[in-house]
Amino acid sequence: MGQVSGFWITFTGTPDLTVKPGNTATMDCNTGIRNSNRVGWYKQTPGSTSQWVLSFYHSWNAPSYGAGFSSDRFTSSVKSDNSIYQLIIKNVELNDAAVYYCGTWVSLSTQQLPAPSVKLLGPSADELSTKGAGTLVCLVSKLSMGFAAVSWTVDGSPTSSDVQTSVVSRSSDNTFSLSSYLTVPGRDWSSGKVYSCTVQQGAASKTTSTASQSNC
């Protein structure tokens, strides 16, 4: 046996919750596990990667928080044999509108998470000829978790401009998928620049797909 590691089982919080600004929003995460390990909550808005909101464990005095989130508006509680965790947002603001995911940590042996499927598609010739620019599409599927970090490089250099990333969606096999889009000038594509889309879920190794005009 190797070192003990683990992975996140991911759930979606209370669906279609509507709350007026200034009121309090409460979302339940039913892990189905009595005395669950720590539970983390993540926020995702269209066009951006997931943000860690907070993590909480039933024996802690208070949650731990991600960057930009604090106890003045965000907190957590637990009930029902420590299997149902709640995310509580006080004084709700318009920019709190998002999809919220929760997950609980499950231990396992040194097995790593299965690598997701990452496929990078080049821009269409019609798009390049009519608009002078094109869109690369990074199709990500078979994610084990409902959140992942997506990054792009051009000739090995990181880029974040002209990038849009979709909200993660759950598939029928209980894996997750998303799409990320990079708009590139036609002249850059035709010059043979190499574009890469890299995906990382949690602490798992990164998965990368690469495209250029020469290999599309």
C-alpha atoms as an extended CHARMM CRD file, in Angstrom:
* protein
*
       216  EXT
         1         1  MET       CA              0.0000000000        0.0000000000        0.0000000000  PROA      1               0.0000000000
         2         2  GLY       CA              1.2390000000        3.4720000000       -0.8380000000  PROA      2               0.0000000000
         3         3  GLN       CA              0.4940000000        6.7560000000        0.8190000000  PROA      3               0.0000000000
         4         4  VAL       CA             -3.1490000000        7.5780000000        1.4250000000  PROA      4               0.0000000000
         5         5  SER       CA             -4.5260000000       10.1800000000       -0.9250000000  PROA      5               0.0000000000
         6         6  GLY       CA             -8.0440000000       11.0280000000       -1.9820000000  PROA      6               0.0000000000
         7         7  PHE       CA            -10.4580000000       12.7020000000       -4.3280000000  PROA      7               0.0000000000
         8         8  TRP       CA            -13.5770000000       14.8320000000       -4.2200000000  PROA      8               0.0000000000
         9         9  ILE       CA            -17.0060000000       13.3260000000       -4.7830000000  PROA      9               0.0000000000
        10        10  THR       CA            -18.9020000000       16.2520000000       -6.2600000000  PROA      10              0.0000000000
        11        11  PHE       CA            -22.5610000000       17.1740000000       -5.9240000000  PROA      11              0.0000000000
        12        12  THR       CA            -24.6840000000       20.0910000000       -7.0880000000  PROA      12              0.0000000000
        13        13  GLY       CA            -26.2570000000       22.3050000000       -4.4390000000  PROA      13              0.0000000000
        14        14  THR       CA            -29.9670000000       23.0830000000       -4.1890000000  PROA      14              0.0000000000
        15        15  PRO       CA            -31.1050000000       23.6620000000       -7.8240000000  PROA      15              0.0000000000
        16        16  ASP       CA            -32.9120000000       26.7590000000       -9.1170000000  PROA      16              0.0000000000
        17        17  LEU       CA            -32.8240000000       28.7070000000       -5.8720000000  PROA      17              0.0000000000
        18        18  THR       CA            -34.1900000000       32.2460000000       -6.2790000000  PROA      18              0.0000000000
        19        19  VAL       CA            -33.5180000000       34.8290000000       -3.5730000000  PROA      19              0.0000000000
        20        20  LYS       CA            -34.0610000000       38.5780000000       -3.6430000000  PROA      20              0.0000000000
        21        21  PRO       CA            -31.0270000000       40.8250000000       -3.0700000000  PROA      21              0.0000000000
        22        22  GLY       CA            -30.5380000000       41.5430000000        0.6190000000  PROA      22              0.0000000000
        23        23  ASN       CA            -32.0940000000       38.2770000000        1.7720000000  PROA      23              0.0000000000
        24        24  THR       CA            -30.3710000000       35.0580000000        2.8520000000  PROA      24              0.0000000000
        25        25  ALA       CA            -29.7670000000       32.0700000000        0.5440000000  PROA      25              0.0000000000
        26        26  THR       CA            -29.3420000000       28.5860000000        2.0130000000  PROA      26              0.0000000000
        27        27  MET       CA            -28.2220000000       25.6270000000       -0.1020000000  PROA      27              0.0000000000
        28        28  ASP       CA            -28.0780000000       22.0010000000        1.0480000000  PROA      28              0.0000000000
        29        29  CYS       CA            -25.4260000000       19.4580000000        0.1250000000  PROA      29              0.0000000000
        30        30  ASN       CA            -26.5530000000       15.9330000000        0.9890000000  PROA      30              0.0000000000
        31        31  THR       CA            -23.3980000000       13.8210000000        0.9020000000  PROA      31              0.0000000000
        32        32  GLY       CA            -25.2800000000       10.6730000000        1.8820000000  PROA      32              0.0000000000
        33        33  ILE       CA            -22.3760000000        9.8470000000        4.2130000000  PROA      33              0.0000000000
        34        34  ARG       CA            -22.8220000000        9.9440000000        7.9910000000  PROA      34              0.0000000000
        35        35  ASN       CA            -20.0810000000       12.0030000000        9.6570000000  PROA      35              0.0000000000
        36        36  SER       CA            -18.7800000000       13.0950000000        6.2610000000  PROA      36              0.0000000000
        37        37  ASN       CA            -15.2530000000       14.3620000000        5.8770000000  PROA      37              0.0000000000
        38        38  ARG       CA            -14.7830000000       18.0580000000        5.1980000000  PROA      38              0.0000000000
        39        39  VAL       CA            -17.1000000000       19.5110000000        2.5720000000  PROA      39              0.0000000000
        40        40  GLY       CA            -16.0330000000       22.2000000000        0.1260000000  PROA      40              0.0000000000
        41        41  TRP       CA            -18.2840000000       24.6380000000       -1.7560000000  PROA      41              0.0000000000
        42        42  TYR       CA            -17.3780000000       26.0970000000       -5.1650000000  PROA      42              0.0000000000
        43        43  LYS       CA            -18.9400000000       28.8720000000       -7.2320000000  PROA      43              0.0000000000
        44        44  GLN       CA            -18.9780000000       28.9420000000      -11.0230000000  PROA      44              0.0000000000
        45        45  THR       CA            -20.2450000000       31.6840000000      -13.3000000000  PROA      45              0.0000000000
        46        46  PRO       CA            -20.3730000000       31.4530000000      -17.1140000000  PROA      46              0.0000000000
        47        47  GLY       CA            -17.0750000000       32.3010000000      -18.7900000000  PROA      47              0.0000000000
        48        48  SER       CA            -14.9150000000       31.6750000000      -15.7240000000  PROA      48              0.0000000000
        49        49  THR       CA            -13.3330000000       28.8070000000      -13.8460000000  PROA      49              0.0000000000
        50        50  SER       CA            -14.6450000000       27.6500000000      -10.4890000000  PROA      50              0.0000000000
        51        51  GLN       CA            -13.8810000000       29.6190000000       -7.3140000000  PROA      51              0.0000000000
        52        52  TRP       CA            -13.4150000000       27.9440000000       -3.9560000000  PROA      52              0.0000000000
        53        53  VAL       CA            -15.8960000000       29.5600000000       -1.5680000000  PROA      53              0.0000000000
        54        54  LEU       CA            -15.2680000000       27.6970000000        1.6900000000  PROA      54              0.0000000000
        55        55  SER       CA            -14.6510000000       24.3370000000        3.3210000000  PROA      55              0.0000000000
        56        56  PHE       CA            -16.2340000000       23.1050000000        6.5470000000  PROA      56              0.0000000000
        57        57  TYR       CA            -16.0910000000       20.0770000000        8.8310000000  PROA      57              0.0000000000
        58        58  HSD       CA            -18.6190000000       19.3530000000       11.5630000000  PROA      58              0.0000000000
        59        59  SER       CA            -16.0200000000       19.5250000000       14.3570000000  PROA      59              0.0000000000
        60        60  TRP       CA            -14.5370000000       22.8670000000       13.2270000000  PROA      60              0.0000000000
        61        61  ASN       CA            -15.4060000000       26.0940000000       14.9870000000  PROA      61              0.0000000000
        62        62  ALA       CA            -15.6280000000       27.9840000000       11.6920000000  PROA      62              0.0000000000
        63        63  PRO       CA            -15.1580000000       27.3990000000        7.9350000000  PROA      63              0.0000000000
        64        64  SER       CA            -11.9580000000       28.0960000000        6.0370000000  PROA      64              0.0000000000
        65        65  TYR       CA            -12.4020000000       30.5080000000        3.1140000000  PROA      65              0.0000000000
        66        66  GLY       CA            -11.2230000000       30.9550000000       -0.4340000000  PROA      66              0.0000000000
        67        67  ALA       CA             -9.8890000000       34.2620000000       -1.7420000000  PROA      67              0.0000000000
        68        68  GLY       CA            -12.5960000000       36.9260000000       -1.8970000000  PROA      68              0.0000000000
        69        69  PHE       CA            -15.0070000000       35.1350000000        0.4510000000  PROA      69              0.0000000000
        70        70  SER       CA            -15.3200000000       35.8350000000        4.1700000000  PROA      70              0.0000000000
        71        71  SER       CA            -17.4770000000       35.2470000000        7.2290000000  PROA      71              0.0000000000
        72        72  ASP       CA            -19.3450000000       38.5580000000        6.9620000000  PROA      72              0.0000000000
        73        73  ARG       CA            -21.5860000000       37.0590000000        4.2450000000  PROA      73              0.0000000000
        74        74  PHE       CA            -20.6400000000       33.3940000000        3.7830000000  PROA      74              0.0000000000
        75        75  THR       CA            -20.8940000000       30.6190000000        6.3410000000  PROA      75              0.0000000000
        76        76  SER       CA            -21.7590000000       26.9250000000        6.6640000000  PROA      76              0.0000000000
        77        77  SER       CA            -23.6400000000       24.6230000000        9.0060000000  PROA      77              0.0000000000
        78        78  VAL       CA            -24.2760000000       20.8840000000        9.2380000000  PROA      78              0.0000000000
        79        79  LYS       CA            -27.2500000000       18.7100000000       10.2220000000  PROA      79              0.0000000000
        80        80  SER       CA            -28.7150000000       15.1830000000       10.0020000000  PROA      80              0.0000000000
        81        81  ASP       CA            -25.9040000000       12.9850000000       11.3430000000  PROA      81              0.0000000000
        82        82  ASN       CA            -23.3390000000       15.3440000000        9.8350000000  PROA      82              0.0000000000
        83        83  SER       CA            -24.2910000000       14.2400000000        6.3330000000  PROA      83              0.0000000000
        84        84  ILE       CA            -26.0510000000       17.4050000000        5.1120000000  PROA      84              0.0000000000
        85        85  TYR       CA            -23.9250000000       20.5330000000        4.8510000000  PROA      85              0.0000000000
        86        86  GLN       CA            -25.3250000000       23.9650000000        4.1260000000  PROA      86              0.0000000000
        87        87  LEU       CA            -23.8700000000       26.9580000000        2.3540000000  PROA      87              0.0000000000
        88        88  ILE       CA            -25.4360000000       30.1410000000        3.7430000000  PROA      88              0.0000000000
        89        89  ILE       CA            -25.0570000000       33.4570000000        1.9080000000  PROA      89              0.0000000000
        90        90  LYS       CA            -26.2600000000       36.5040000000        3.8490000000  PROA      90              0.0000000000
        91        91  ASN       CA            -27.2350000000       39.8400000000        2.2750000000  PROA      91              0.0000000000
        92        92  VAL       CA            -27.3630000000       38.2910000000       -1.2040000000  PROA      92              0.0000000000
        93        93  GLU       CA            -25.9830000000       40.4350000000       -4.0400000000  PROA      93              0.0000000000
        94        94  LEU       CA            -26.6050000000       40.2150000000       -7.7870000000  PROA      94              0.0000000000
        95        95  ASN       CA            -23.1010000000       38.9080000000       -8.4470000000  PROA      95              0.0000000000
        96        96  ASP       CA            -23.7880000000       35.9340000000       -6.1580000000  PROA      96              0.0000000000
        97        97  ALA       CA            -25.8630000000       34.4230000000       -8.9950000000  PROA      97              0.0000000000
        98        98  ALA       CA            -23.9910000000       31.2910000000      -10.1080000000  PROA      98              0.0000000000
        99        99  VAL       CA            -23.9460000000       27.5040000000      -10.0510000000  PROA      99              0.0000000000
       100       100  TYR       CA            -22.7000000000       26.2520000000       -6.6680000000  PROA      100             0.0000000000
       101       101  TYR       CA            -21.0830000000       22.8430000000       -6.2850000000  PROA      101             0.0000000000
       102       102  CYS       CA            -20.2230000000       20.9890000000       -3.1080000000  PROA      102             0.0000000000
       103       103  GLY       CA            -17.9390000000       18.0430000000       -2.6170000000  PROA      103             0.0000000000
       104       104  THR       CA            -16.6440000000       15.7850000000        0.1360000000  PROA      104             0.0000000000
       105       105  TRP       CA            -13.1720000000       14.3180000000        0.4190000000  PROA      105             0.0000000000
       106       106  VAL       CA            -12.9250000000       10.5250000000        0.1660000000  PROA      106             0.0000000000
       107       107  SER       CA             -9.7040000000        8.6770000000        0.9890000000  PROA      107             0.0000000000
       108       108  LEU       CA             -8.2460000000        6.0040000000       -1.2460000000  PROA      108             0.0000000000
       109       109  SER       CA             -4.8900000000        4.4330000000       -2.0130000000  PROA      109             0.0000000000
       110       110  THR       CA             -2.3970000000        5.9480000000       -4.4160000000  PROA      110             0.0000000000
       111       111  GLN       CA             -4.7360000000        5.6200000000       -7.3770000000  PROA      111             0.0000000000
       112       112  GLN       CA             -5.0040000000        8.8920000000       -9.2350000000  PROA      112             0.0000000000
       113       113  LEU       CA             -8.1460000000       10.3610000000      -10.7060000000  PROA      113             0.0000000000
       114       114  PRO       CA             -8.8050000000        9.1160000000      -14.2430000000  PROA      114             0.0000000000
       115       115  ALA       CA             -7.5490000000       11.5990000000      -16.8180000000  PROA      115             0.0000000000
       116       116  PRO       CA            -10.3380000000       13.5530000000      -18.5080000000  PROA      116             0.0000000000
       117       117  SER       CA            -10.7980000000       13.5890000000      -22.2570000000  PROA      117             0.0000000000
       118       118  VAL       CA             -9.4410000000       16.8580000000      -23.7160000000  PROA      118             0.0000000000
       119       119  LYS       CA             -9.8680000000       17.5710000000      -27.4270000000  PROA      119             0.0000000000
       120       120  LEU       CA             -8.8110000000       20.8120000000      -29.0960000000  PROA      120             0.0000000000
       121       121  LEU       CA            -10.5240000000       21.8020000000      -32.3560000000  PROA      121             0.0000000000
       122       122  GLY       CA             -9.0900000000       24.4590000000      -34.6810000000  PROA      122             0.0000000000
       123       123  PRO       CA            -11.0960000000       27.3220000000      -36.2200000000  PROA      123             0.0000000000
       124       124  SER       CA            -13.1490000000       26.7530000000      -39.3360000000  PROA      124             0.0000000000
       125       125  ALA       CA            -11.9130000000       28.0060000000      -42.6940000000  PROA      125             0.0000000000
       126       126  ASP       CA            -15.2100000000       29.8540000000      -43.2620000000  PROA      126             0.0000000000
       127       127  GLU       CA            -14.8810000000       31.7180000000      -39.9660000000  PROA      127             0.0000000000
       128       128  LEU       CA            -11.3130000000       32.7400000000      -40.7450000000  PROA      128             0.0000000000
       129       129  SER       CA            -12.1550000000       33.9570000000      -44.2570000000  PROA      129             0.0000000000
       130       130  THR       CA            -15.2560000000       35.9500000000      -43.3040000000  PROA      130             0.0000000000
       131       131  LYS       CA            -14.2060000000       37.3780000000      -39.9330000000  PROA      131             0.0000000000
       132       132  GLY       CA            -10.4290000000       37.4490000000      -40.1440000000  PROA      132             0.0000000000
       133       133  ALA       CA            -10.3440000000       35.5780000000      -36.8340000000  PROA      133             0.0000000000
       134       134  GLY       CA            -11.3090000000       32.1500000000      -35.5940000000  PROA      134             0.0000000000
       135       135  THR       CA            -12.2730000000       30.2620000000      -32.4580000000  PROA      135             0.0000000000
       136       136  LEU       CA            -10.4240000000       27.2960000000      -31.0290000000  PROA      136             0.0000000000
       137       137  VAL       CA            -12.6870000000       25.0050000000      -29.0200000000  PROA      137             0.0000000000
       138       138  CYS       CA            -11.3720000000       22.8880000000      -26.1510000000  PROA      138             0.0000000000
       139       139  LEU       CA            -13.8590000000       20.0810000000      -25.4230000000  PROA      139             0.0000000000
       140       140  VAL       CA            -13.3890000000       18.5670000000      -21.9670000000  PROA      140             0.0000000000
       141       141  SER       CA            -15.3320000000       15.4970000000      -20.8390000000  PROA      141             0.0000000000
       142       142  LYS       CA            -15.0640000000       12.6010000000      -18.3510000000  PROA      142             0.0000000000
       143       143  LEU       CA            -14.1330000000       14.9240000000      -15.4860000000  PROA      143             0.0000000000
       144       144  SER       CA            -14.3960000000       13.1820000000      -12.1170000000  PROA      144             0.0000000000
       145       145  MET       CA            -15.2060000000       16.4420000000      -10.3370000000  PROA      145             0.0000000000
       146       146  GLY       CA            -17.6070000000       19.2930000000      -11.0260000000  PROA      146             0.0000000000
       147       147  PHE       CA            -14.8450000000       21.8590000000      -11.2330000000  PROA      147             0.0000000000
       148       148  ALA       CA            -11.5440000000       22.0670000000      -13.0960000000  PROA      148             0.0000000000
       149       149  ALA       CA             -8.8690000000       24.6330000000      -13.9280000000  PROA      149             0.0000000000
       150       150  VAL       CA             -8.5280000000       25.3660000000      -17.6590000000  PROA      150             0.0000000000
       151       151  SER       CA             -5.5450000000       27.2530000000      -19.0430000000  PROA      151             0.0000000000
       152       152  TRP       CA             -4.3360000000       28.1820000000      -22.5280000000  PROA      152             0.0000000000
       153       153  THR       CA             -0.8960000000       28.7730000000      -24.0350000000  PROA      153             0.0000000000
       154       154  VAL       CA              0.2440000000       30.2010000000      -27.3780000000  PROA      154             0.0000000000
       155       155  ASP       CA              3.6640000000       28.9200000000      -28.4490000000  PROA      155             0.0000000000
       156       156  GLY       CA              4.1980000000       27.9240000000      -24.8260000000  PROA      156             0.0000000000
       157       157  SER       CA              3.2950000000       31.3100000000      -23.3300000000  PROA      157             0.0000000000
       158       158  PRO       CA              0.2000000000       31.5720000000      -21.0910000000  PROA      158             0.0000000000
       159       159  THR       CA             -2.7300000000       33.6260000000      -22.3580000000  PROA      159             0.0000000000
       160       160  SER       CA             -6.0260000000       34.5230000000      -20.7030000000  PROA      160             0.0000000000
       161       161  SER       CA             -7.3170000000       37.2340000000      -23.0440000000  PROA      161             0.0000000000
       162       162  ASP       CA            -10.0890000000       36.3000000000      -25.4800000000  PROA      162             0.0000000000
       163       163  VAL       CA            -10.8510000000       33.1530000000      -23.4610000000  PROA      163             0.0000000000
       164       164  GLN       CA            -14.3720000000       32.0850000000      -22.4940000000  PROA      164             0.0000000000
       165       165  THR       CA            -15.1040000000       28.9540000000      -20.4570000000  PROA      165             0.0000000000
       166       166  SER       CA            -18.5440000000       27.4100000000      -20.0030000000  PROA      166             0.0000000000
       167       167  VAL       CA            -20.1850000000       26.2920000000      -16.7890000000  PROA      167             0.0000000000
       168       168  VAL       CA            -19.5210000000       22.6350000000      -15.9480000000  PROA      168             0.0000000000
       169       169  SER       CA            -22.4000000000       20.2660000000      -16.7390000000  PROA      169             0.0000000000
       170       170  ARG       CA            -23.1210000000       16.8020000000      -15.3690000000  PROA      170             0.0000000000
       171       171  SER       CA            -23.2970000000       13.9260000000      -17.8600000000  PROA      171             0.0000000000
       172       172  SER       CA            -25.5680000000       10.8850000000      -17.6940000000  PROA      172             0.0000000000
       173       173  ASP       CA            -22.6660000000        8.7340000000      -16.4520000000  PROA      173             0.0000000000
       174       174  ASN       CA            -22.1310000000       11.1200000000      -13.4830000000  PROA      174             0.0000000000
       175       175  THR       CA            -18.9490000000       12.5800000000      -14.9320000000  PROA      175             0.0000000000
       176       176  PHE       CA            -18.6940000000       16.2510000000      -15.8710000000  PROA      176             0.0000000000
       177       177  SER       CA            -17.8890000000       18.2210000000      -19.0060000000  PROA      177             0.0000000000
       178       178  LEU       CA            -17.1710000000       21.7760000000      -20.1130000000  PROA      178             0.0000000000
       179       179  SER       CA            -15.9970000000       23.7540000000      -23.1290000000  PROA      179             0.0000000000
       180       180  SER       CA            -13.4530000000       26.5450000000      -23.3270000000  PROA      180             0.0000000000
       181       181  TYR       CA            -13.0110000000       28.9130000000      -26.2750000000  PROA      181             0.0000000000
       182       182  LEU       CA            -10.0350000000       30.9740000000      -27.4590000000  PROA      182             0.0000000000
       183       183  THR       CA            -10.4360000000       33.5690000000      -30.2190000000  PROA      183             0.0000000000
       184       184  VAL       CA             -7.3170000000       34.0090000000      -32.3650000000  PROA      184             0.0000000000
       185       185  PRO       CA             -6.4400000000       36.3370000000      -35.2770000000  PROA      185             0.0000000000
       186       186  GLY       CA             -6.3870000000       34.5740000000      -38.6200000000  PROA      186             0.0000000000
       187       187  ARG       CA             -2.8230000000       35.7270000000      -39.3000000000  PROA      187             0.0000000000
       188       188  ASP       CA             -1.6120000000       34.0840000000      -36.0840000000  PROA      188             0.0000000000
       189       189  TRP       CA             -3.3000000000       30.7980000000      -36.9380000000  PROA      189             0.0000000000
       190       190  SER       CA             -1.9330000000       30.7810000000      -40.4930000000  PROA      190             0.0000000000
       191       191  SER       CA              1.5870000000       31.5720000000      -39.2520000000  PROA      191             0.0000000000
       192       192  GLY       CA              1.7450000000       28.1680000000      -37.5930000000  PROA      192             0.0000000000
       193       193  LYS       CA              1.5470000000       29.1760000000      -33.9430000000  PROA      193             0.0000000000
       194       194  VAL       CA              0.9160000000       26.2850000000      -31.5690000000  PROA      194             0.0000000000
       195       195  TYR       CA             -2.0650000000       26.4820000000      -29.2060000000  PROA      195             0.0000000000
       196       196  SER       CA             -2.5620000000       24.2990000000      -26.1450000000  PROA      196             0.0000000000
       197       197  CYS       CA             -5.4790000000       23.7840000000      -23.7740000000  PROA      197             0.0000000000
       198       198  THR       CA             -4.5910000000       22.2760000000      -20.3720000000  PROA      198             0.0000000000
       199       199  VAL       CA             -7.0320000000       20.9200000000      -17.7940000000  PROA      199             0.0000000000
       200       200  GLN       CA             -6.3640000000       20.0700000000      -14.1610000000  PROA      200             0.0000000000
       201       201  GLN       CA             -8.8750000000       18.6550000000      -11.6720000000  PROA      201             0.0000000000
       202       202  GLY       CA             -7.8140000000       19.0100000000       -8.0540000000  PROA      202             0.0000000000
       203       203  ALA       CA             -4.3210000000       17.6870000000       -7.3770000000  PROA      203             0.0000000000
       204       204  ALA       CA             -4.4350000000       15.2710000000      -10.3130000000  PROA      204             0.0000000000
       205       205  SER       CA             -1.9040000000       15.5310000000      -13.1050000000  PROA      205             0.0000000000
       206       206  LYS       CA             -2.6340000000       17.9340000000      -15.9660000000  PROA      206             0.0000000000
       207       207  THR       CA             -4.0920000000       16.8480000000      -19.3110000000  PROA      207             0.0000000000
       208       208  THR       CA             -3.2010000000       18.8600000000      -22.4170000000  PROA      208             0.0000000000
       209       209  SER       CA             -4.3620000000       18.9490000000      -26.0270000000  PROA      209             0.0000000000
       210       210  THR       CA             -2.4590000000       20.8920000000      -28.7230000000  PROA      210             0.0000000000
       211       211  ALA       CA             -3.4220000000       22.2570000000      -32.1380000000  PROA      211             0.0000000000
       212       212  SER       CA             -1.8380000000       24.2830000000      -34.9250000000  PROA      212             0.0000000000
       213       213  GLN       CA             -2.6510000000       24.8460000000      -38.5910000000  PROA      213             0.0000000000
       214       214  SER       CA             -0.1470000000       22.1540000000      -39.5640000000  PROA      214             0.0000000000
       215       215  ASN       CA             -1.8440000000       19.3850000000      -37.5800000000  PROA      215             0.0000000000
       216       216  CYS       CA             -5.5170000000       20.3000000000      -38.1090000000  PROA      216             0.0000000000
